């Protein structure tokens, strides 16, 4: 019997007693107000933005410092308890779900900006700082933090680093890993490690590079040193509408081919426009096949020429109309249409599954045709919103939450869409991460040898596999039944044999 089986075999009264005892031990570290243990409190943490999967934690703990986190991990190790770190819970791949229960370590109270350095252009922050709040704090210095996921009003910098989040402006400014200079993190045994720093380059192995994108499976990050960049002198934002997504995609390729690197190139298809327009009242034509949002930033001296080039390229490819934001208020409205697209899906369906896949930019038309065919095959509507400039697709699979068969078809659609992305030379994720959502599809992209090396790297940081278990790498037990995978050599009931210590008894 493994640890999960032992935990599930406890009588309800024994499980509750064990949870209360664990909560009391955690309260000795963070205080009684830093522990949530009631059924109602834990319910708020059993799901993240990937709502098709739920796992309740046994205890939710809210530390305030690196020392708190270290002490909690020492406690968890002594009791062989899994620990899952969580920021704002906005992740869309199931990366913050406590798959094996245990401690859900929320960084919500670790929300301080510890330093803002204007001359050297960096900030030191705790992981619970909300993405947008950092740019707001840096604005008086003429600086901002570039990675801007659509969830930036709620998502936290720790969570962004865990998934290597991107956003509309990553086309020009890059992903999160290009803006993280240093980290403080705590290993599963409580050891505190500092990697990188405030200098432009740090000697030694690139532990920061390994940690960003590891989705909390290596360590718990407690501080980040992030790069700030100067606010651009001028910003020009345009919205063009087209008959088809293919025509809009041709404009995207033409813009890049002409040597223009916009700050952002974002696209919405017809179904998305239908959902968004009644929400933002932007005047988008409801018969348009696609809308393309183009944002330029940089020196004022080149903006007029670049604007003329954008107008010309859109016109050459059949744009109905090209609209430019006249001021910051109108620019914000154009971006509201794009960043509010996911929320607007609730107007046309009671359930929607936000996906994340990547294809080469030049193969966007093929990818969109494949997605449309998958929708027709399965009788599902799929609305597409995507970072067209770098081929990062976000299909929104619409389904009926009250119909199990509809849910099953949505999951099948997601697997087929991701398989199509890989077949076109793309990837499983551009910014959401792998989590549990795509874990068992990793074989589409990586060989068994690749996955074995990933597992070995994880064991180097977390030998017992207690940090965010059952994420990123395919499971050795049961994955064959799930999606036709085969266990890697040496796998034993968990992540490449790394979870054997969990088999020694229940932790609650």
N, C-alpha and C positions, 0 to 999 in steps of 0.2 A: 504493500500500500504506500503510495507516495504522499507527499505532504498535503497536496490538494485533496486527495481522497480522505486523509485523516481529518482535515478541517471540516469537510462536508459531512463526515460521519458523526460529528459531535451533536449531542442533543441541544435544542435551541437554548435551554436555560444554561447549559454549560458554556455554549458559545458566547452568550451574553455576559456571563460572569468573567470569562477570559478576556473579552473586549474591555470590560470595565477595569480589569486589573492592568491591562496594557495601557489603557488611557491614563491611569493613575501614575504609572511609571514614566510616561511621556510628560505628564504635567509637572513632574519634579524637575524637568529640564526647561520647559517653556512656560510654565505656569498654567493654572486651571483654565484661564481664558484663551489659551492657545491650543486647546484640544476639543475636538468635536466627536461625539461618540453615539449620540442618540440616533434612532432610525431615521428621523426626519432630517437631521443634519447631514448624515452620511448619504442620504438620497440625492442631495445636490451635487455629489461628486462621483456618481456612478456612470457618468457619460461625459464625453466632450463634444466637439462639433461633429464628430462622426456618430450620428444618433442611432445607427443601425446595430450597435453593440453596446451592452451595458455590463459593468462589473462594479459592485459596491465595495468600497474599502472597509476594513474593520475599524480603523481609527483615522481621523483626519488631524494632522498636526501642523501648526502654523508657527514656524520658528521666525526669529528676527535677526539672526546673525550667523556668521560662519561657525562660531563656537557652538551655537545651538544645533546646527546641522551635524557637526562632527559628533556631538554627544548622542544625538538621535541615531546616527549610523552605528556607533559603538553599541548602543542598546539593541538595535536591530540585529547586528551580527551575533551578539551573545545569545539572542533568542531565535536565531535563524529565521528572521522575519523579512519578507520582501518589502522593498520601499519603492514607491513610484513618485517622482517629482512632478509637480503640476504648476503651471503659471495661471493664466486666465481661463484655460479650458477651451480656447477657441480653435484648437487644432482640429484638422479635418481628416485625420488618418487613424484615429484611435490611439494616438501615441501617449495620451495622459490617462489611460484607463488602468486601474489597478487590477490587472488580469488575474492575479492570484490573491487578491485581498491584501491583507497586511496594512502597512502604514502608507497613507496618502500624504506626502509631504508638500504642502501648499506654500509657495513663495509669496503669497499675496501681501504679507506684512513686511517682506524684504523689499520695500519700494522706495528707497532713498537714492537720490542722486548725490553721490559722495564727493564729487569734484567736477568742476567745469573749467577747462583750461582753454581760453581763447587763443593766446599766442601759439601754443603748440597743437591746438585743435584736437582735443580729446576730452572724453568724459569718463569718469569712473562711476559705475552704477551697480546697484543690487539687481538681482534678476527679476524682481517683481515690478520694476519701473515700466509703466505703459509706454509703448513705442512713441506715440504722438506727444506724450508729455516731455520727452527728452528734446524733441525739436522745438517745442514751445519754450522750454527753459533756455535753449541755446540761441533762440532768435535775437535777443538783445545784443548778443555778441556777433551777429551777422552770420551765424552758422546754423547748420541743421544736420540731422541724422538721416542718411539717404535711404536705407531699406524701408519700404513703406507698404507692407502687405495691406490688403483691403480691410483687414481687421485691426488696423493700427490704432484705432480709437480705443480698443480694448486689449489687444494682445500685448504680451510683455516681452521684454528684451531677452529674458532667459529662455522663454519658449521659442522666440524667433531664432536664437542661436541653436537651440536643440534641433530644429528642423531645417536650419539654413534657409530661412524664409527669404522670399524675394519681394515681389510687388511690381506695380506698373513701371516704376522708375529704375528697375534693375537693368533694363536694356542699356542705359547709359552709365549707371553708377555701380552696377554689380550687386551680387548677392550678399547676404549677411556675412559670410566668411571673409569677404574682402574688407569688412569694416570692423572686425573684432581684432584688436591688437594684443590683448592679454586677458587671462582668466585666473580666477581663484576657484578651485574646485575641491570637493571632498570625496575621497575614495570610500569604498564600501567598508573599510576597517576604521574609518574616522580620520585617516591621514589627510592633512590639508596640504594642497599643492598649489604653487603659483607658477604660471607659465606665461611667457611673453611679458609685455609691459607697455610703458608709454613711449619707448623709443621706436623709431621707424622699423628697425629689424632687431631680432633677438637671437643670440647664439644658441646652439644646442638643437636638439630635435624639435620638430614643430608639433608640440603637444596641443597647441591651440587649434591647428588645422585638423588634428585627429578628433578633438572634442566637439567642434562645431559641426552639427549634422549627425551626431551620434545618438540623438533622441533620448538622452538620459540613461543610456544603457552602460555608460562607462563610469560616470561619476555624477555628483550633484554640484552644479555651478552655483557659486554664492556671490561672486563679483565679476564684472566685466569691464575691461578697458575698451572703449569703442571710439572709432575715428569720427570726427565731425568735419564737415566740409563747408566752404563758403557758400552762402546763398547766391544764386545766379543774379546777374545784373538785370536781366530781362527774361520774362516768360511769355510765350505766345501759345495759345491753345486753340485748336481747330476741331470741328466736327463735320465730317462729310458722310453723306448717305449714298448707297449704291443699290442697284437692282439685285445683285447677288453677292454672296460672300466670296465667290471666286474673283469677281472684279475688285473687291476691296483687298483681297490677298495679293493680287497683282500689283496694286499700288504700294503695298508694304515692301515687296521685293524691289520695286522700282526706286523707292525712297532710299533704301539701303544701298542699292547698286549705284546710285548717284553720289554716294559718299556722304550722305546726310545721316547723322546719328542723333535721332530725336531723344529727348528725355524719356518719352513714352510713346508706344504705338499700341493702342488697345482696340479691340473689335467686339461688337455685339451682333448676333444674328437676328433674323426676323422675329422669332418667338420671344427672344429677350427684349426686343424693342416693344413688343406688344405688352409684355409684363411691366416694363419700366415706365413707359410714357404716362399711364394714368397715375403713377406715383410721383414723378418729378414735374410733369406738365411742361416739358421742354419744347414741345412742338415737333417731335420726331414724327415723320410720316409713317403711319401704321402699315403701309404697303411696302415699305422699304425692305430689301433683302438683308442689308447689313448697314451698320454704322461704324465708322472708323474715327477714333479719337487720336489726334496727333498733338503732342506737346513738344515745343522747342524751348530750350533755355540756353543762355549764354550772353556774350557781349552784345550790347544794343547795336553796335556798328554793323553786325552781319544779319540781324534779324529780319530786316525788310527783304533782303535778297533771299534768305531761306524761306520766308513766308510766300514770296512769289513762286518759288520752286515747288512748294507744297501745293499751292493752288493749281499750278500747271499740271503736275503729275496726276492729281485727283481728276482734273478735267479731262485729261487724255484717256483716262480709264473709265469714263462714263459716270462721274459723280452727278447725282441729282442736284445737290446744293452743297456749298461749303460755307460753314458758319464759323466765325472767329469770335472768341470771347472778348467783349469790349472792356471789361474791367475784372477785378478780382471776384466780385460777386457772381458774375456770369461764368467765370472760370470755375468757381466752386460748384455752380449748378451743373455744368457739363461733367464734372467729376462725380457729382452726386449720382448722375445717371449711371456712370460706370461702376462706382463702388457700391451703389445701392442695388445693383442688379440681383445679387444673391437673395437679399431680403425680399425683393419684389416678386420672386418666384412664388411666394405664399399667396399671391393674388390669383394664380392660375392653377395651383395644385396644393393639396394638403400635405404632400411630402415631396422633398427633392433631395437628391444625393449629389453634392458638389464634388466633382472629380478633379484630378490633376494628372496630366500626362504631357509629354513633350514630343514634338516631331521637328525635323529640320524645317526652317522657315519656308523653304521652297516647296515643301510637300504638304503645306497646310490645305490646299484644295482637295488633295487625295484623302487626307485625314478626315476632313469635314464630310466628304461623300461617304466614307466608310461609316462614320458615326450616324449619318442619316439613314443608311441602309440597316444598321443594327437596330435603330429605333423602329423602323418599319417591320423588320423581322420579328421583333418582340412586342409590337403593339404599344410602344412607349413614345411619349414626346420627349425630345432632348433639346434643351436650349443651350446655346454655346456662347460663352464669354471667354475671351482669352487675350493673353499678352502676345499679340500677333508679331511683335518685333523679334521675339526670341522663340516663337513656336510653342509657347507654354499654354496648353489648352485647359479650359475648365468647363467641360460639359456638365450641365445640370440635368440629371436624369429625373424626370417627374414621375411620381407613382402615387398609389393610394395607400396610405399608412394603415388603413383598416382592412386591407385585402392582402393576406399572406402570399397569395400567388403573384400579386403585383410587386410586392417587396422582393420576392425571389427573382422575378424577371429583371428588376432594377439591378440586383447584384450580378446577374448573368450579363447584363449589358455592360456593367463596369469592367468585368473581366475581359469581355470581348473588345471593348474600346482600348484598354491598356495593351492587350495583345496586338491590336492593330497599330498602336503607336510604336511599339517595339519593332514590329515588322517593317515599318516605314523608316527605320533607322533612328528611332527616338528612344525615350526612356520612360520609366514608370512614374517619375515624379520630377516636377520642376521646382517645387517649393513646399509642398505640404508634408513631405517625408513619407516613410513607409509604414511605421506604426504596426498595428495589427491588420489594418485594411488591406495592405498590399504584401504583407509578409510572405504569404504562400504563393505569390506570383514572382518572387525574386528569381526563380529558375528560368524565367523567360529572358532574363538579361545577363545572368551570371552562371558560370559553370559550377560544378560541385567543388572543384578546386578553389575557385574564387570564394565561394561561400565558406569553405573550411578555413581559409585565411582570415576572413572577416570574423569568424567565430574565435579563432586563436587570438586575434587582437582584442576582442571583447574580454576573453579570459584573462589577458594580461592586466586589464584594469579591474575586472570584477570576477575573480575566480569562481565564486559560488553562484553567479548569475542571479543575484538577489535584486539588482537595480533594474527597475522597469522590465520585469520578465515577460517573455512571450511577445517581444516586439522585434521588428526589423528582419531577423533571420528566421527562415522556415523552421518549424518545430520538428523534432525527430519522431514524436509520437502523435499519430492521428492526422498528420498533414497529408498522407497518401489518400485518406478518405475524403479530405476536404477538397483538394484541387489536383489530384493525380500526382502529387510530389512523391519523391522517394527520399527516405532518411539518408543523411550524409553518413559516411563511414564513421563509426565511433560515437554517433549520437545515442544518447541514453535518456529517453523520457523528457527531454527538454532541450534548451538551446545548446546544441553541440556538446552535450554531456555536462554543461556548466551548472546545471541545477541540482546536482546530486545531493548537496548539503541540505536542500529543502526537504529531502525525503525522510528526515529523522524525526518528524513529528509535527503536530499542529502548532501554529504560531499564535493563534488567537486565544 
